[in-house]
Amino acid sequence: MISQLPKWVEVGAFVLALVAGLVNAVGLLSFEHQSVSHLSGTATLLGASFLDATFQSIVHLLGILLSFLFGSSIAGFLLHGSTLKLGRHYDTVLFLESAFLLITLWLLSAGSFYGHFFASAACGLQNALATTYSGAVIRTTHVTGVFTDLGITLGEFVRGEALDKRKVKLFLTIISGFIFGGTLGALLYIKYQFMALVFPVCICLSIAVIYRMYSKSHS
């Protein structure tokens, strides 16, 4: 599947992973210290919270899980097929992600944890976008699966199979993008607080505009 993707996919994967890492860093550094780009830890916290947490805490964690699902569902509705194809609504998904992040900025700046819901929905949108055009090979909002796939690939190489260099390159690109996004997010949050989210909004809007213009010129 990876060998069939265009060469520029690595660039797109890096940028989207950077966006997710940045957004997640802001969520982790803000007042609730809540991750929003991946759900394993949040699901675990939800399970543990049933023992002694407040009702508000349970609603908060459950809302993040359902918001990610909601964002993914929107992408599933807008995008059709599992291959990358010009003319599909990738730009619409990115415009919606930008809108959700702006709402996140507004709510978190007002001290409302509901902003985490929109941040999680934005990440769900983005992860579903990457999944639909890569057949679930590329995930840009978390790196657990990427590390797993990289480990499998390296294990197969040690066993004597040919090393898929492009696959390794793609996985390392996503990992480095996510980590760099976390670093950038921390730096921007220290200086600008929640206004740091303007940066990923601008990235998503730029990609969406470029894609729409390119799509129209080649239709």
N, C-alpha and C positions, 0 to 999 in steps of 0.2 A: 504493500500500500504506500509506504513512504517513498519508494522509488518512482511512483507514478505522480507524485506531487511536484508542482513547478519549483524551480530553484529558489524563487523569492520567498517561499514559505518559511524558510529559516529566519528571515528578517522579520516577517510578520509574527512568528511565534515568539521571537525575542521581545518585540515591542509589546505584545499583548501580555506576556509573562511579566514584563517590567511594570505595566499598568497594574496588574493584579498584586504584585509584590508591594507596590507603592500604596495602594488602597488598603491592603491588609496591615501594613505598617502603621498607617494612620489609625486604623481601628484598634490595634494593639496598644498604641501609645496614648489613646484618648482616655476619657474618664472611666469607661467600663472595661478597658483592656480586653476588647473582644475581637477575635479573629472573624473575618467575614468571607474570606475567599475559599475556605475549605470547611468541611462539615464534620469530620471525624471527631475532633476535640469537642466541638459544640454538642454533638450528639451524646458524647460521653458525659459532659457536664450536665446535660439535660437529664440523663438517667440518674446521675448522682444527686441532682437537685431535688428529686422527688422525696428524698429522705428528710431534709431539713431546711430547704431553701424557701424563700418567700414566694407567694403567688406571682408577684411582679417579676421575679427572677426567672421563674418557669415560663411565663409568657414571653419574656425577652428572648430566651434561648429557643423556644419553639417557634417564635416569629422569625428568627434568623434562618432556621431550617426551612420553613415553609416559603420564605421569601426567595431563597436560592432556587427552590423547586418552581416557584412562580416565574422567575426570570428564565429558567431553562425551558419552561412550557411555552413562554412567549416565543423564544427562538425556535422551538420545535414547530410552532404554528406558522411562523413566517418563512422558515427555510425548509426546502424539500429536497430529498435525495442525500446521499452520503458522499458525493464527489464534488470537488471544487468546480463551479461553473459560473461564468460571467453572466450577470443579469439577475442573479438571486439577491435576496434582500439583506445582504451583509451590511450595507450602509444603513439600512433602517434599524438593524439591531444595534449598530454602533451609535446611532443618533439617540436611541432609547437608553443605551448605557450612559451616555453623556448626561441625559436628562435625569436619570436616577442618581447619578453622582452629584449633580447640582442640588437636587432635593436633599441628598445626604449632607452636603455642605451646610445647607440652610438649617436643617434639623439639629445636627450636631453642634453647630455654632450657638443654637438656642438652648443647648443643654438637654436635648431630648434623645433618649436612646433609640427612638424610632428611626433615627437616621441609619442605624445599623441594618435595619430591614431593607432599606433602599440600596445600601452598599452591597448587601448580600444578593439582592435581586440583580444588580448590575453584574456581579461576578457570575451569577448563574447564566445570565444572558451571554456573557463572553465565553464561558466554558462550553456552553452548548453550541455556540457559533463555531468554535474550533473543532469540536467533536463531529459536527455534521459534515464538515468538508474534509475530515481526515479519517473517517471511519473509526473514531474513538482512539486513534493512535496518538493524537496531540491533545494534551490537556494543559491549559495555560494558567489556571488559577490555583494550582497546588502542584507539588513536586513529588509526592509519595509514589504515585504510579510511575512517574518518569524515572525516579531512582530504581524502582523495581524493574522496569523494562531495561534500563541500562545494565543492571546487575545480571539479568537473564542473558542479554547480548554478550556481555563479557564472559559469563560462564560458558556459553556455547563456544566462544572463541577458544577458551582454555581447553575445552573438550576436543578441539580440532576442527571445528567448523570455520568457514570463511568469515572474517569480520566484516559486517555491514558498516562501512565507514560513514556513510551518510546518516544512518540511523544513530550512530554514536554522536556524530556532530550535532544532529537535531536535538538529542536529549541534553547534551552539554549546553547547547544554546538556550534551551528553555530554563535549565537550572540556573545558569549564569544571569539570565534576564530577570528571573524572580528574585534572586539574591541582590542584584544591583538595584532592582526596584525597591526592595526593602531598605537598602542603604539610603537611596535617594529620598524615599518617603520619610525616613527618620530625620534626615537633614532638613527637608522642607518643613516638616512638622515642628521641629525645634524653632525654626525661624518664623514660620507663617501660621502655625497652628492648623486649623481646619481649612484655611485657604490653600493649603498644600494640594487639596483635591482639584483645584483649578488646573493643575498640570496634567493629570490623566484625562480630564475632560477635554482639554485642548488636543491631546494626542488622539483620542477617539474621534473627535470632530474632524481633525485633519485627515485621518485615514478614510473616514466615511466620505468626505468631499472628494478626495482623490479617487476613490473607487467609483463614485457616482459619475464623475467626469470621464474617467477612463472607460467605464461601461457604456456611456452614451456615445462616446466617440468611436467605439468598436461594435456598436449594435447594427 
